[in-house]
Structure formats: structure tokens, C-alpha cells
Amino acid sequence: MTKHEFNPTILREYDIRGIIDETLFEADAEAIGRSFGTLLKQGGFQNVAVGYDGRTTSPKLKAALIKGLTSTGIDVFDIGMGPTPMLYYATYALKAGGGIMITGSHNPPSHNGFKMMLGSKSFFGAQIQELGRLSATGPFETGTGRVIDHPIMEDYVARLLQDFVPGRNLSVVWDCGNGVTGEALRRIVAKLPGTHLLLFDEIDGSFPNHHPDPTVAENLEDLIRTVKGVNADLGIAFDGDGDRIGVVDGQGRILWGDQLLAILSREILANSPGAAIIADVKASQILFDAVRNLGGEPIMWRTGHSLIKSKMQEVNAPLAGEMSGHIFYNDHYYGYDDAPYVALRLLNIVGASESSLDQLRDELPEMINTPELRFPCPDEEKFDAVTRIQDALAAAGADYADIDGVRVNTEDGWWLLRASNTQAVLVARCEARDEAGLTRLKSQLQQALLNANVEAPTF
């Protein structure tokens, strides 16, 4: 059977992703199916669920992927078009041996890719590299698998609504960003009390209104304007494939991932005292302090949705999240990142509270921080640069954590520097109690970069 080599740039830490007909081709999709199907068979599995997003290139990639999978004797549940979390749900609901989602997530229309599960666990890191080696060398399993049409949108929406608890009526604006959440959200809001307004729910892979990434403030401008215009209680946005969430309050203020996680933690820790709550190293100290003050066990962990999910399973944490808007519920749910589900759990909290989301946000302490800062650094150099900074900090007796890069604590607050797992950049962030402290932290970060021979612009 045909061996195949991938462009190495598409084999990422958490998924496979590339530019259509430039670094990612239909032949790649077939090879992924052939190799993943072989791994499934070798693992004792007989079937896999396959879903796809609303990009114009997703149907042809799906056809090629399924051709490769069935050539190994694996049966395929074709669940149809929908959000990535719908694919995750299908692997549980159908008791499938794994799942593959064809999606470019929040990337430009020219991009696409694959997110995978093997058994009930994320398929990432070394496993993706191993898939690449298998594709290039073989051998592959052979057989004649079946394709089973199994639309699951209706069941998925019903499962989402299962944990919704009606409270006071709310006015909510939902921004689908022309991503693949549109159909699911139309079905969801039809079952909710209150007033609901959908923005850009037409699924359109060209993303004509704004880029579907809710972590970028400019992508939330339409949502903020509408929330203010209709005097809504809150607004909720989704990324292109529905596994990341963005939230704004009634005043149009953005709640970043750590602020949202702090609010969601209250319900969890009220019902499960002492539970572990996980957040990535980019999260505010406010979150870790809030979890501790609520009687929980805050755990700082490495950035990356696959890494967070694995840590959740290890410590059996009921809730976890990232600054990127990936929020994971292992409380009454399956422990994966499902933005529509997170939205409904947030509505539960706000609907049951005498306080508005604005007031819940105002109860959190205010800190001053930078946005995520990115500095170009070659892939072959970025990890070494971080190691040099770690060595210098250790020699100086600095107070720092090295869970993922370096997070340095000072009297002013903290600064973080880590190597991106997906791009040729170093990622940084600083947080302080006041502007003077933030200035000192940024100066320390810049000096650390210079000492490591990394060219850093003034910021």
C-alpha cells in the first residue's frame, strides 16, 4: 500500500494543520486515514467517528480521509457537519474507537486540518509524529471498512441542554462568527427561556464578517456593539469550530479566559469542596488565589488543550481552562472543551444569581496586564532560548516556575516566557498591581530576552 510523506510543518503538537494545496493536500488526508486506521486496528479498535466543519475544503478532505480509513478495515461513523465538540461527543455516545474532526479551527479560510482522539484520549504530541513516521514507512492494515451515516446533531444538542437549569430570564447575544456552531446554536436557543439574538449564524467558510477567534478583541466588536445596543445581559462568541468561547458582560467588557474560569469555579467548589481546578501558565494570579480562597486546589499547568485534558484525567479535576478560551468540564460532562456547553453552564450561574454578570466580574480583583506578546524566534532556537533564561534565573536565585517555559514571581507580580508549540515564536505575558510595577516587569522580561540573544521589540 502507498507510503506517503507529509510536509513536516503540518504535524503540530496538538493537531495536523496546513494550507490547502500548499502544505496540505487530499493525498495527505487519505494517508492520515490509512495510518490512523492502522493505529486503531493495532489498538484493538474497530471503528471511528468522523466529523467536519464548514470550510469549503472540508468535504473533499473528509472523502479522502474516509477512503484511507476504510482501506484498513475500519468502519466509519460519518456524523456530518458540526462543531469539534460534537465529534468528541460522538466518540462517547457511539462508543467509537476514536474520532477525527476535519477543521481549520480559527485559522484563515485557506487553512484546514485534523483533530484526533484515540480511544477516549487526545491524540497529540509524540503520537502525531509517530503517525507521520508510520505514513512514510508502513506497513498498514488492510481490509474493507463500512461507512455508516450517523447524523448526531440532534442527540448532541439534547445532551447539551440536559444540564441546563432554567433560572431568571436572560437576554443573550450569540456570535457564531460564521463558524460551524450556527446550526447547533439555532437549535439550542430555540429551547431556552429569555431573549436570544444570533449574529452570523450562517455557516460560511470564508468568514465574511470577522475572523472567528474570540480571544482577539477586535473580533468581538460586533458582539459588544450589539450587547450594548439591545441592552443584553451578556454576549457569547465562539471560534470557528466551537471548542473555544469568548464572553462579554452587559457593559460590553470582555471576560478573558481566567476571569471566566474564576466565575465558573464558584459553582464547582460550592458543590465539590477541595476540588482541583486547572489553568494554564498564562492565567492571572487572581484566578489561582480565587480558587484557593474558595477552598479549592489550584493547579497551574502547561498551555495546550490536549495537555490540559490529559492533566484533568490524571488528577480527576472537575474544571479546567486556558486563556485561549478552551474551558473543560469534567463535572456532569466528559472533560473536553465544548464552548456551547460552557455557555449553558454560565447561563445556569447567572440565571440562578441575584447578581448580574457585570457584578460577578466586578467582584474579581483588578490587575494590570499585557496582552499575549509574541516575539519571532526560529523553531530550532526557541526552546534553547527559554532554557538559557531558566539557567540564568536559577543562577540568580530567582523565584520562578518552570512548568511551561518560565513564570517569574516578583513583588510587583509576574512575567511569563514560553516557547509556542505551534508557531516559530516566543510567547510572553506580564501582570502587576499597578502601571509602575508593570513597567518594571516588562523591563525585566526584555532584559531576559536580550541576555538570551533574542531580539525583542520595545513593548
VOPAGU-2260 file (C-alpha; in pm, 1 decimal, decimal comma):
REM VOPAGU-2260
SITE   aa  ch    i         X         Y         Z
SITE  MET   A    0       0,0       0,0       0,0
SITE  THR   A    1     120,7     351,0     -84,2
SITE  LYS   A    2     363,0     510,8     157,4
SITE  HIS   A    3     337,5     885,7     199,3
SITE  GLU   A    4     546,3    1164,5     349,9
SITE  PHE   A    5     385,5    1480,0     491,2
SITE  ASN   A    6     517,3    1831,7     478,8
SITE  PRO   A    7     669,6    1835,4     829,8
SITE  THR   A    8     516,5    2175,7     908,7
SITE  ILE   A    9     165,6    2027,0     925,2
SITE  LEU   A   10     245,6    1782,6    1207,2
SITE  ARG   A   11     178,8    2012,2    1502,6
SITE  GLU   A   12     180,4    1949,4    1876,9
SITE  TYR   A   13    -196,8    1927,2    1918,8
SITE  ASP   A   14    -326,4    1855,2    1568,5
SITE  ILE   A   15    -243,1    1834,7    1199,4
SITE  ARG   A   16    -290,2    2166,6    1021,1
SITE  GLY   A   17    -178,9    2328,6     697,8
SITE  ILE   A   18    -260,2    2547,4     398,3
SITE  ILE   A   19    -475,3    2375,9     137,6
SITE  ASP   A   20    -288,1    2282,5    -182,3
SITE  GLU   A   21      27,8    2442,0     -43,6
SITE  THR   A   22     126,7    2230,5     257,2
SITE  LEU   A   23    -189,3    2017,4     297,6
SITE  PHE   A   24    -341,3    1806,3      19,4
SITE  GLU   A   25    -614,1    1546,7     -32,6
SITE  ALA   A   26    -341,6    1281,4     -53,7
SITE  ASP   A   27    -239,3    1380,2     299,9
SITE  ALA   A   28    -594,7    1321,7     421,7
SITE  GLU   A   29    -600,3     974,3     269,4
SITE  ALA   A   30    -261,2     895,7     423,2
SITE  ILE   A   31    -381,5    1016,6     763,1
SITE  GLY   A   32    -678,7     781,7     732,9
SITE  ARG   A   33    -457,9     489,3     632,6
SITE  SER   A   34    -211,8     547,3     916,7
SITE  PHE   A   35    -467,9     630,9    1185,2
SITE  GLY   A   36    -679,5     333,9    1081,3
SITE  THR   A   37    -374,1     111,8    1124,0
SITE  LEU   A   38    -316,6     250,2    1473,8
SITE  LEU   A   39    -681,8     190,2    1557,5
SITE  LYS   A   40    -665,1    -172,0    1443,2
SITE  GLN   A   41    -339,6    -229,3    1630,0
SITE  GLY   A   42    -505,9     -86,7    1940,9
SITE  GLY   A   43    -792,1    -334,0    1913,1
SITE  PHE   A   44   -1049,9     -81,4    1786,6
SITE  GLN   A   45   -1290,9    -146,9    1500,6
SITE  ASN   A   46   -1448,2     191,0    1425,9
SITE  VAL   A   47   -1401,8     567,5    1430,2
SITE  ALA   A   48   -1627,3     875,4    1420,6
SITE  VAL   A   49   -1558,2    1143,0    1157,9
SITE  GLY   A   50   -1695,5    1498,4    1152,7
SITE  TYR   A   51   -1615,6    1814,8     959,6
SITE  ASP   A   52   -1653,2    2191,8     982,0
SITE  GLY   A   53   -1799,7    2449,3     744,0
SITE  ARG   A   54   -1490,7    2523,1     537,0
SITE  THR   A   55   -1529,6    2477,5     163,2
SITE  THR   A   56   -1238,2    2231,9     156,4
SITE  SER   A   57   -1363,8    2009,6     438,3
SITE  PRO   A   58   -1591,6    1779,7     228,7
SITE  LYS   A   59   -1311,6    1675,8      -8,8
SITE  LEU   A   60   -1074,9    1614,7     281,9
SITE  LYS   A   61   -1343,4    1406,6     450,6
SITE  ALA   A   62   -1388,1    1189,0     142,2
SITE  ALA   A   63   -1013,8    1125,6     115,8
SITE  LEU   A   64    -980,4    1061,9     490,9
SITE  ILE   A   65   -1262,9     807,1     487,0
SITE  LYS   A   66   -1108,7     633,6     185,2
SITE  GLY   A   67    -788,7     586,7     382,8
SITE  LEU   A   68    -966,5     471,8     698,7
SITE  THR   A   69   -1186,1     213,5     527,8
SITE  SER   A   70    -886,2      74,1     336,8
SITE  THR   A   71    -759,9     -57,9     672,0
SITE  GLY   A   72   -1085,8    -235,9     752,5
SITE  ILE   A   73   -1203,0      30,0     998,7
SITE  ASP   A   74   -1574,6     119,5     999,3
SITE  VAL   A   75   -1652,1     491,5     987,8
SITE  PHE   A   76   -1941,3     669,9    1157,3
SITE  ASP   A   77   -1998,8     977,0     939,0
SITE  ILE   A   78   -2164,0    1214,8    1188,5
SITE  GLY   A   79   -2197,3    1509,0     948,5
SITE  MET   A   80   -2106,2    1875,1     977,5
SITE  GLY   A   81   -2090,4    2033,0    1322,6
SITE  PRO   A   82   -1861,6    2168,2    1595,4
SITE  THR   A   83   -1549,5    1985,2    1706,8
SITE  PRO   A   84   -1709,0    1907,8    2046,7
SITE  MET   A   85   -1991,3    1731,4    1861,3
SITE  LEU   A   86   -1725,3    1495,4    1724,8
SITE  TYR   A   87   -1586,0    1444,9    2075,4
SITE  TYR   A   88   -1938,3    1372,2    2199,0
SITE  ALA   A   89   -1991,0    1120,0    1920,3
SITE  THR   A   90   -1689,2     916,1    2025,3
SITE  TYR   A   91   -1850,2     869,3    2367,4
SITE  ALA   A   92   -2210,6     831,5    2254,4
SITE  LEU   A   93   -2125,6     580,6    1980,5
SITE  LYS   A   94   -1856,6     407,1    2187,9
SITE  ALA   A   95   -1623,8     459,1    1891,7
SITE  GLY   A   96   -1258,8     360,1    1895,9
SITE  GLY   A   97   -1161,4     715,9    1821,3
SITE  GLY   A   98   -1257,2    1031,5    1640,0
SITE  ILE   A   99   -1123,4    1260,8    1369,4
SITE  MET   A  100   -1250,9    1613,9    1317,1
SITE  ILE   A  101   -1170,1    1792,8     992,7
SITE  THR   A  102   -1133,0    2157,2    1089,2
SITE  GLY   A  103    -915,8    2461,2    1045,1
SITE  SER   A  104   -1037,7    2589,4    1383,1
SITE  HIS   A  105    -993,8    2968,3    1395,0
SITE  ASN   A  106    -737,6    2986,0    1114,4
SITE  PRO   A  107    -789,9    3171,2     783,9
SITE  PRO   A  108   -1014,5    3018,3     513,0
SITE  SER   A  109    -712,9    2883,7     323,0
SITE  HIS   A  110    -622,0    2656,0     615,2
SITE  ASN   A  111    -763,7    2323,3     727,6
SITE  GLY   A  112    -661,1    2029,2     940,6
SITE  PHE   A  113    -743,0    1737,4    1167,7
SITE  LYS   A  114    -803,6    1697,4    1542,3
SITE  MET   A  115    -795,7    1341,4    1669,0
SITE  MET   A  116    -887,6    1114,9    1957,2
SITE  LEU   A  117    -766,0     759,6    2010,7
SITE  GLY   A  118    -998,4     577,3    2244,0
SITE  SER   A  119   -1125,8     841,1    2486,2
SITE  LYS   A  120    -797,2    1036,3    2494,9
SITE  SER   A  121    -647,6    1316,9    2291,0
SITE  PHE   A  122    -408,6    1211,3    2016,3
SITE  PHE   A  123    -120,2    1460,6    2022,8
SITE  GLY   A  124     249,0    1530,0    2058,6
SITE  ALA   A  125     466,7    1224,1    2003,3
SITE  GLN   A  126     165,5    1031,4    1873,9
SITE  ILE   A  127     125,0    1272,5    1582,3
SITE  GLN   A  128     493,6    1238,9    1499,5
SITE  GLU   A  129     459,3     860,9    1513,4
SITE  LEU   A  130     165,4     880,3    1272,0
SITE  GLY   A  131     393,4    1072,1    1033,9
SITE  ARG   A  132     663,8     803,4    1058,0
SITE  LEU   A  133     409,9     526,3    1002,8
SITE  SER   A  134     274,6     700,3     693,9
SITE  ALA   A  135     625,2     719,4     545,9
SITE  THR   A  136     728,0     362,2     624,2
SITE  GLY   A  137     423,1     137,7     668,1
SITE  PRO   A  138     319,1    -136,3     698,5
SITE  PHE   A  139     -56,8     -68,1     701,7
SITE  GLU   A  140    -352,1    -279,4     798,8
SITE  THR   A  141    -579,8    -380,6     512,6
SITE  GLY   A  142    -949,1    -456,4     486,2
SITE  THR   A  143   -1280,3    -320,0     368,0
SITE  GLY   A  144   -1442,8     -91,8     620,0
SITE  ARG   A  145   -1800,9      31,8     606,2
SITE  VAL   A  146   -1925,0     390,4     602,6
SITE  ILE   A  147   -2223,1     435,1     834,6
SITE  ASP   A  148   -2416,6     761,8     801,3
SITE  HIS   A  149   -2497,6     860,5    1158,3
SITE  PRO   A  150   -2603,6    1227,0    1191,4
SITE  ILE   A  151   -2572,8    1317,2    1557,9
SITE  MET   A  152   -2655,3    1687,5    1579,4
SITE  GLU   A  153   -2996,5    1629,3    1737,0
SITE  ASP   A  154   -2854,9    1399,0    2004,7
SITE  TYR   A  155   -2565,0    1636,6    2070,4
SITE  VAL   A  156   -2792,4    1935,6    2126,6
SITE  ALA   A  157   -3016,9    1730,1    2353,5
SITE  ARG   A  158   -2712,1    1632,1    2560,7
SITE  LEU   A  159   -2602,6    1994,7    2590,0
SITE  LEU   A  160   -2944,7    2100,1    2713,0
SITE  GLN   A  161   -2959,3    1814,7    2962,9
SITE  ASP   A  162   -2750,6    2010,9    3215,1
SITE  PHE   A  163   -2918,2    2348,0    3159,6
SITE  VAL   A  164   -3116,9    2464,0    3464,2
SITE  PRO   A  165   -3366,9    2742,8    3388,4
SITE  GLY   A  166   -3331,6    3047,2    3612,1
SITE  ARG   A  167   -3437,6    3405,7    3564,7
SITE  ASN   A  168   -3490,3    3508,1    3205,4
SITE  LEU   A  169   -3178,9    3650,0    3041,3
SITE  SER   A  170   -3115,5    3849,9    2728,1
SITE  VAL   A  171   -2820,2    3699,3    2542,4
SITE  VAL   A  172   -2644,7    3781,3    2215,5
SITE  TRP   A  173   -2464,4    3490,2    2048,5
SITE  ASP   A  174   -2191,2    3547,8    1785,8
SITE  CYS   A  175   -2119,4    3236,9    1580,1
SITE  GLY   A  176   -1870,6    3420,8    1358,0
SITE  ASN   A  177   -1997,6    3224,7    1052,0
SITE  GLY   A  178   -1825,8    2921,9    1204,0
SITE  VAL   A  179   -1971,8    2575,3    1232,4
SITE  THR   A  180   -2167,4    2636,9    1556,6
SITE  GLY   A  181   -2453,5    2808,2    1370,5
SITE  GLU   A  182   -2694,4    2515,8    1333,3
SITE  ALA   A  183   -2633,4    2387,9    1685,4
SITE  LEU   A  184   -2691,1    2734,5    1833,7
SITE  ARG   A  185   -3017,8    2781,9    1645,2
SITE  ARG   A  186   -3141,5    2453,9    1792,2
SITE  ILE   A  187   -3015,4    2541,3    2141,2
SITE  VAL   A  188   -3162,4    2890,5    2174,1
SITE  ALA   A  189   -3498,3    2766,9    2049,3
SITE  LYS   A  190   -3521,4    2568,0    2374,4
SITE  LEU   A  191   -3402,4    2840,9    2612,8
SITE  PRO   A  192   -3611,9    3086,8    2812,6
SITE  GLY   A  193   -3540,3    3457,2    2777,3
SITE  THR   A  194   -3443,5    3660,5    2473,0
SITE  HIS   A  195   -3174,8    3544,0    2233,3
SITE  LEU   A  196   -3021,8    3712,5    1930,0
SITE  LEU   A  197   -2792,2    3523,8    1694,6
SITE  LEU   A  198   -2519,8    3700,9    1497,7
SITE  PHE   A  199   -2354,1    3549,3    1189,7
SITE  ASP   A  200   -2505,8    3205,4    1239,2
SITE  GLU   A  201   -2491,7    3130,9     864,4
SITE  ILE   A  202   -2208,4    2880,7     822,0
SITE  ASP   A  203   -1967,0    3033,7     570,7
SITE  GLY   A  204   -1606,9    2914,6     545,8
SITE  SER   A  205   -1494,6    3249,2     401,4
SITE  PHE   A  206   -1582,4    3419,5     734,4
SITE  PRO   A  207   -1719,6    3735,1     569,4
SITE  ASN   A  208   -1795,0    3934,1     886,0
SITE  HIS   A  209   -1497,6    3886,7    1113,6
SITE  HIS   A  210   -1231,8    3629,7    1191,3
SITE  PRO   A  211   -1369,4    3355,5    1423,5
SITE  ASP   A  212   -1123,9    3392,8    1711,1
SITE  PRO   A  213   -1287,7    3524,9    2031,6
SITE  THR   A  214    -955,8    3585,7    2206,2
SITE  VAL   A  215    -883,8    3884,0    1977,9
SITE  ALA   A  216   -1068,1    4194,6    2098,8
SITE  GLU   A  217   -1137,7    4333,8    1751,9
SITE  ASN   A  218   -1326,9    4015,1    1662,6
SITE  LEU   A  219   -1571,5    4090,9    1945,8
SITE  GLU   A  220   -1657,7    4442,6    1831,2
SITE  ASP   A  221   -1985,4    4340,1    1662,8
SITE  LEU   A  222   -2086,5    4141,6    1970,6
SITE  ILE   A  223   -2004,8    4428,7    2206,9
SITE  ARG   A  224   -2191,5    4681,1    1992,7
SITE  THR   A  225   -2499,4    4458,7    1978,5
SITE  VAL   A  226   -2498,5    4374,5    2350,5
SITE  LYS   A  227   -2493,5    4744,7    2430,8
SITE  GLY   A  228   -2746,2    4827,2    2159,6
SITE  VAL   A  229   -3012,5    4583,4    2279,3
SITE  ASN   A  230   -2921,5    4617,6    2648,7
SITE  ALA   A  231   -2848,8    4246,1    2677,5
SITE  ASP   A  232   -2730,9    4077,5    2995,6
SITE  LEU   A  233   -2428,8    3926,8    2823,3
SITE  GLY   A  234   -2279,7    3818,5    2491,8
SITE  ILE   A  235   -2114,7    3490,3    2394,7
SITE  ALA   A  236   -1884,4    3423,1    2098,3
SITE  PHE   A  237   -1733,1    3109,0    1950,5
SITE  ASP   A  238   -1431,6    3024,8    1742,7
SITE  GLY   A  239   -1457,6    2859,1    1402,5
SITE  ASP   A  240   -1507,9    2504,0    1528,5
SITE  GLY   A  241   -1682,9    2569,4    1859,3
SITE  ASP   A  242   -1429,1    2446,6    2113,8
SITE  ARG   A  243   -1332,2    2796,6    2239,7
SITE  ILE   A  244   -1554,9    3059,4    2397,4
SITE  GLY   A  245   -1547,3    3435,5    2437,4
SITE  VAL   A  246   -1773,2    3627,1    2678,1
SITE  VAL   A  247   -1865,3    3993,5    2728,2
SITE  ASP   A  248   -2078,0    4132,0    3010,1
SITE  GLY   A  249   -2374,0    4369,8    2982,7
SITE  GLN   A  250   -2140,5    4669,0    2964,8
SITE  GLY   A  251   -1954,1    4511,4    2675,6
SITE  ARG   A  252   -1644,3    4436,3    2882,1
SITE  ILE   A  253   -1453,3    4126,2    2777,9
SITE  LEU   A  254   -1413,9    3845,8    3031,5
SITE  TRP   A  255   -1087,9    3672,4    2948,1
SITE  GLY   A  256   -1042,8    3301,8    2999,6
SITE  ASP   A  257    -905,9    3326,1    3353,9
SITE  GLN   A  258   -1182,6    3565,2    3465,7
SITE  LEU   A  259   -1446,6    3333,2    3322,2
SITE  LEU   A  260   -1285,6    3033,6    3492,4
SITE  ALA   A  261   -1285,6    3216,6    3826,4
SITE  ILE   A  262   -1661,7    3272,0    3798,0
SITE  LEU   A  263   -1732,0    2914,8    3685,3
SITE  SER   A  264   -1520,2    2781,9    3973,9
SITE  ARG   A  265   -1765,4    2915,2    4232,3
SITE  GLU   A  266   -2037,7    2668,7    4138,6
SITE  ILE   A  267   -1794,8    2377,2    4117,3
SITE  LEU   A  268   -1633,0    2441,7    4455,4
SITE  ALA   A  269   -1966,9    2505,8    4626,4
SITE  ASN   A  270   -2068,8    2152,6    4527,2
SITE  SER   A  271   -1725,7    1985,5    4542,4
SITE  PRO   A  272   -1518,9    2145,7    4823,0
SITE  GLY   A  273   -1146,5    2092,3    4785,2
SITE  ALA   A  274   -1168,0    2001,9    4416,7
SITE  ALA   A  275    -874,9    2069,3    4185,1
SITE  ILE   A  276    -915,0    2345,3    3926,2
SITE  ILE   A  277    -655,4    2357,5    3648,3
SITE  ALA   A  278    -544,5    2661,0    3449,1
SITE  ASP   A  279    -255,9    2720,4    3212,2
SITE  VAL   A  280      55,5    2918,6    3298,1
SITE  LYS   A  281     -75,1    3230,1    3120,8
SITE  ALA   A  282    -365,1    3269,3    3366,7
SITE  SER   A  283    -381,9    3551,9    3619,3
SITE  GLN   A  284    -271,0    3503,3    3976,3
SITE  ILE   A  285    -619,9    3630,3    4062,6
SITE  LEU   A  286    -762,4    3300,6    3938,1
SITE  PHE   A  287    -527,5    3080,7    4141,0
SITE  ASP   A  288    -589,9    3293,5    4451,4
SITE  ALA   A  289    -967,9    3283,7    4394,4
SITE  VAL   A  290    -970,0    2904,9    4370,2
SITE  ARG   A  291    -762,3    2876,0    4686,6
SITE  ASN   A  292    -986,2    3123,7    4872,5
SITE  LEU   A  293   -1291,9    2922,0    4770,0
SITE  GLY   A  294   -1137,1    2611,0    4924,2
SITE  GLY   A  295   -1020,7    2454,9    4600,1
SITE  GLU   A  296    -681,7    2326,2    4488,6
SITE  PRO   A  297    -544,6    2547,5    4210,4
SITE  ILE   A  298    -313,2    2368,1    3967,6
SITE  MET   A  299    -100,1    2560,6    3719,4
SITE  TRP   A  300     -27,5    2355,1    3409,1
SITE  ARG   A  301     119,7    2367,8    3062,2
SITE  THR   A  302     -59,9    2552,1    2783,2
SITE  GLY   A  303    -233,9    2334,0    2523,1
SITE  HIS   A  304    -580,9    2184,2    2514,5
SITE  SER   A  305    -452,5    1827,3    2478,4
SITE  LEU   A  306    -211,6    1872,9    2769,9
SITE  ILE   A  307    -483,2    2020,1    2991,5
SITE  LYS   A  308    -724,5    1735,9    2910,1
SITE  SER   A  309    -460,0    1478,3    2996,9
SITE  LYS   A  310    -387,8    1651,1    3329,2
SITE  MET   A  311    -760,4    1662,8    3408,8
SITE  GLN   A  312    -785,0    1287,7    3366,5
SITE  GLU   A  313    -474,0    1234,8    3579,0
SITE  VAL   A  314    -599,9    1433,9    3881,1
SITE  ASN   A  315    -974,5    1394,8    3814,1
SITE  ALA   A  316   -1030,8    1771,1    3816,6
SITE  PRO   A  317   -1392,6    1879,7    3752,7
SITE  LEU   A  318   -1297,9    2203,2    3573,7
SITE  ALA   A  319   -1003,7    2345,3    3379,3
SITE  GLY   A  320    -936,0    2626,4    3138,4
SITE  GLU   A  321    -693,0    2828,0    2932,5
SITE  MET   A  322    -654,1    3193,6    2846,4
SITE  SER   A  323    -725,8    3089,8    2486,9
SITE  GLY   A  324   -1089,5    3021,7    2576,3
SITE  HIS   A  325   -1066,9    2643,1    2593,4
SITE  ILE   A  326   -1277,9    2553,4    2900,4
SITE  PHE   A  327   -1313,9    2190,5    3008,7
SITE  TYR   A  328   -1594,6    2048,2    3222,1
SITE  ASN   A  329   -1542,5    1710,1    3383,8
SITE  ASP   A  330   -1840,9    1781,6    3610,5
SITE  HIS   A  331   -2155,4    1612,5    3473,8
SITE  TYR   A  332   -1975,1    1608,2    3136,9
SITE  TYR   A  333   -1690,0    1436,5    2956,3
SITE  GLY   A  334   -1383,3    1650,3    3028,8
SITE  TYR   A  335   -1331,3    1801,5    2684,2
SITE  ASP   A  336   -1353,4    2158,5    2558,6
SITE  ASP   A  337   -1709,1    2233,1    2444,3
SITE  ALA   A  338   -1788,5    2603,6    2414,5
SITE  PRO   A  339   -2168,4    2571,4    2374,1
SITE  TYR   A  340   -2177,4    2353,7    2686,1
SITE  VAL   A  341   -1967,4    2606,6    2878,8
SITE  ALA   A  342   -2207,4    2879,4    2765,5
SITE  LEU   A  343   -2504,4    2692,1    2910,0
SITE  ARG   A  344   -2324,9    2631,8    3240,4
SITE  LEU   A  345   -2250,8    3005,6    3254,9
SITE  LEU   A  346   -2619,4    3082,5    3194,2
SITE  ASN   A  347   -2702,1    2847,3    3481,6
SITE  ILE   A  348   -2481,0    3053,1    3712,8
SITE  VAL   A  349   -2601,6    3394,5    3600,3
SITE  GLY   A  350   -2964,1    3284,6    3587,2
SITE  ALA   A  351   -2950,9    3149,7    3942,3
SITE  SER   A  352   -2767,1    3452,0    4083,9
SITE  GLU   A  353   -2913,1    3774,1    4216,6
SITE  SER   A  354   -2606,7    3941,9    4067,3
SITE  SER   A  355   -2557,9    4025,9    3701,8
SITE  LEU   A  356   -2252,5    3901,6    3513,0
SITE  ASP   A  357   -2125,0    4260,5    3537,4
SITE  GLN   A  358   -2140,1    4239,8    3916,6
SITE  LEU   A  359   -1981,9    3894,7    3926,9
SITE  ARG   A  360   -1696,0    4034,2    3718,1
SITE  ASP   A  361   -1661,2    4340,4    3943,4
SITE  GLU   A  362   -1614,2    4113,7    4246,1
SITE  LEU   A  363   -1283,8    3993,6    4096,9
SITE  PRO   A  364    -976,9    4198,3    4195,1
SITE  GLU   A  365    -836,7    4421,4    3923,4
SITE  MET   A  366    -486,7    4359,5    3792,6
SITE  ILE   A  367    -299,0    4530,9    3511,9
SITE  ASN   A  368    -155,2    4303,8    3249,1
SITE  THR   A  369     -23,3    4292,0    2897,3
SITE  PRO   A  370    -197,0    4107,5    2617,7
SITE  GLU   A  371     -19,9    3798,2    2493,5
SITE  LEU   A  372     312,3    3917,6    2348,9
SITE  ARG   A  373     476,4    3725,0    2065,5
SITE  PHE   A  374     839,7    3750,7    1953,7
SITE  PRO   A  375     964,6    3577,6    1637,5
SITE  CYS   A  376    1214,3    3303,3    1714,4
SITE  PRO   A  377    1311,5    3010,8    1485,5
SITE  ASP   A  378    1166,2    2672,3    1576,3
SITE  GLU   A  379    1514,9    2525,8    1614,7
SITE  GLU   A  380    1612,0    2805,3    1855,7
SITE  LYS   A  381    1303,8    2886,8    2066,2
SITE  PHE   A  382    1330,3    2609,3    2326,5
SITE  ASP   A  383    1703,9    2663,3    2370,7
SITE  ALA   A  384    1638,9    3034,3    2431,0
SITE  VAL   A  385    1395,9    2952,6    2711,7
SITE  THR   A  386    1643,9    2705,2    2861,6
SITE  ARG   A  387    1915,8    2973,3    2867,7
SITE  ILE   A  388    1679,4    3206,7    3052,5
SITE  GLN   A  389    1590,1    2930,0    3300,4
SITE  ASP   A  390    1960,0    2870,6    3369,3
SITE  ALA   A  391    2021,6    3241,5    3427,5
SITE  LEU   A  392    1724,5    3267,9    3664,4
SITE  ALA   A  393    1840,0    2962,9    3859,8
SITE  ALA   A  394    2190,1    3107,4    3892,0
SITE  ALA   A  395    2043,1    3434,6    4021,0
SITE  GLY   A  396    1822,4    3257,5    4276,5
SITE  ALA   A  397    1502,7    3395,1    4121,0
SITE  ASP   A  398    1155,3    3279,7    4227,2
SITE  TYR   A  399    1013,3    3108,5    3921,1
SITE  ALA   A  400     812,1    2809,4    3799,5
SITE  ASP   A  401     929,8    2603,3    3502,2
SITE  ILE   A  402     611,6    2406,4    3430,7
SITE  ASP   A  403     594,5    2551,9    3079,4
SITE  GLY   A  404     876,7    2792,6    2999,9
SITE  VAL   A  405     940,9    3029,0    3291,8
SITE  ARG   A  406     691,2    3218,0    3506,3
SITE  VAL   A  407     886,3    3457,6    3728,2
SITE  ASN   A  408     735,4    3594,2    4051,0
SITE  THR   A  409     841,3    3932,3    4193,5
SITE  GLU   A  410     698,6    4180,7    4442,9
SITE  ASP   A  411     531,4    4357,6    4151,1
SITE  GLY   A  412     357,3    4048,2    4009,0
SITE  TRP   A  413     483,8    3803,7    3747,3
SITE  TRP   A  414     613,0    3766,6    3393,0
SITE  LEU   A  415     598,9    3462,3    3170,3
SITE  LEU   A  416     803,2    3346,6    2874,3
SITE  ARG   A  417     743,3    3019,6    2692,0
SITE  ALA   A  418     808,6    2867,0    2351,1
SITE  SER   A  419     498,8    2826,2    2136,7
SITE  ASN   A  420     423,8    2465,0    2043,5
SITE  THR   A  421     255,2    2569,4    1718,4
SITE  GLN   A  422     449,6    2869,1    1580,8
SITE  ALA   A  423     806,3    2996,1    1547,0
SITE  VAL   A  424     760,8    3245,0    1830,5
SITE  LEU   A  425     824,5    3301,2    2198,6
SITE  VAL   A  426     511,9    3392,8    2394,6
SITE  ALA   A  427     518,2    3632,4    2690,0
SITE  ARG   A  428     281,0    3796,3    2934,2
SITE  CYS   A  429     320,7    4026,5    3237,1
SITE  GLU   A  430      79,6    4106,8    3522,3
SITE  ALA   A  431     118,2    4363,3    3802,6
SITE  ARG   A  432     -84,7    4552,9    4060,0
SITE  ASP   A  433     -15,9    4893,5    3906,3
SITE  GLU   A  434     133,9    5058,7    3597,7
SITE  ALA   A  435     469,7    5123,9    3763,6
SITE  GLY   A  436     502,2    4758,0    3854,6
SITE  LEU   A  437     403,0    4651,4    3503,0
SITE  THR   A  438     673,2    4876,5    3359,1
SITE  ARG   A  439     935,5    4712,6    3582,8
SITE  LEU   A  440     818,0    4363,0    3486,5
SITE  LYS   A  441     832,8    4442,0    3115,4
SITE  SER   A  442    1182,9    4577,4    3162,2
SITE  GLN   A  443    1290,5    4255,2    3336,4
SITE  LEU   A  444    1136,6    4045,9    3059,3
SITE  GLN   A  445    1309,1    4248,6    2791,8
SITE  GLN   A  446    1644,2    4218,6    2968,3
SITE  ALA   A  447    1599,0    3840,7    2995,8
SITE  LEU   A  448    1532,1    3822,4    2621,3
SITE  LEU   A  449    1840,2    4030,9    2543,9
SITE  ASN   A  450    2053,9    3814,7    2771,8
SITE  ALA   A  451    1933,1    3510,5    2578,3
SITE  ASN   A  452    2026,3    3678,7    2246,7
SITE  VAL   A  453    1662,7    3708,7    2138,6
SITE  GLU   A  454    1578,0    4027,8    1953,4
SITE  ALA   A  455    1277,7    4180,2    2131,5
SITE  PRO   A  456    1099,7    4498,7    2021,0
SITE  THR   A  457    1009,0    4764,7    2275,3
SITE  PHE   A  458     670,6    4689,3    2430,3
